[in-house]
Amino acid sequence: MLEKIPLEAFRVFDAAARAMNFSRAGRELNITQAAVSRRIKGLEDHLGATLFTRRGRNLALTPEGERLFQRVRATLEYLEESLEPFRAGTGEIISIAASGSISHLWLGQRLRDFGKESPGISVRLLTTDVHSELASENNDLIIIYSTGEHPRWSLTPLMKEVLVPIASPDYLAIRGLNPQALTSVDIAALDLIDYERANAHWISLRQWFGRIGDPLKGKLPRPRLSFSTYIMAVEAALRGEGIALGSLGLVEEYLQSGALVTVGTDRVESGFGYYLGAPRFRSLSPEALQLHRFLLRGQQA
């Protein structure tokens, strides 16, 4: 059907539906009121549906017209956004990809800070836990969970992964517990919050207990709560629902603010970490290089 309908008819319909007046729609599009009326009539004929009800000078969308308007408006807005990079003087949009956990817990605030410092630069964040999407060369920059090597990306360390149980101070205070005095056996008897591992290299709370030696004699505890994402597990700990596993670099701000505290003295270094990647085989634009430098400020492995 679409090949039989002039695409201009949808622009005319959109303008008429927004203005609810054919004359105003014509002025917006620099065509006559009669031309608007003809295009709307032609669109209705193609679709076999009435799009407007006419009561004197007043217009109203029919139910069919309202449904079409919602879809046409969404499509035109999407097209407008897609054309934004091609506008003269708008500059490049930097694309950066990162996993959900680091996007939510670390990167989001830094992108807001970057926006305040460099308001003329636009950034698009792709949040995904799919490795092929993270490492896609369609991205200008990536933040990837890695040991530091990648064939297509030059990686610079942001933070190494150090894992330790965390909890809200209120959760511990209600139970009269001193967080630093708790052993792994003590922790295993509390309300544990775990999360699903997105890949084989991630360490969840159950794997963490397995790596600190054998104080539990091989009896790994079952979590009271288990979530599909790491972010949800951290948020549950913030609400005082139990003990979650904290990656120190990701939850650093919560620890500094006192919203969370570390529990026990055992630490596990996974050998992995989060790395900022730049393409190996093409140069960064000046804007992307500026963001790259900004994200590395004060960071270390």
Secondary structure, DSSP 8 states (H G I E B T S, - for coil): -GGGS-THHHHHHHHHHHHT-HHHHHHHHTS-HHHHHHHHHHHHHHHTS--EEEETTEEEE-HHHHHHHHHHHHHHHHHHHHHGGGSTTS--EEEEEE-HHHIIIIIHHHHHHHHHH-TT-EEEEEE---HHHHT-TT-SEEEEEESS--SSEEEEEEEEEEEEEEE-HHHHHHTT--GGG--HHHHHTS-BEEE--SSTT---HHHHHHHS-STTTT-----SEEESSHHHHHHHHHTTS-BEEEETTTSHHHHHHTS-EE-SS--EEEEEEEEEEEESSS---HHHHHHHHHHHTT---
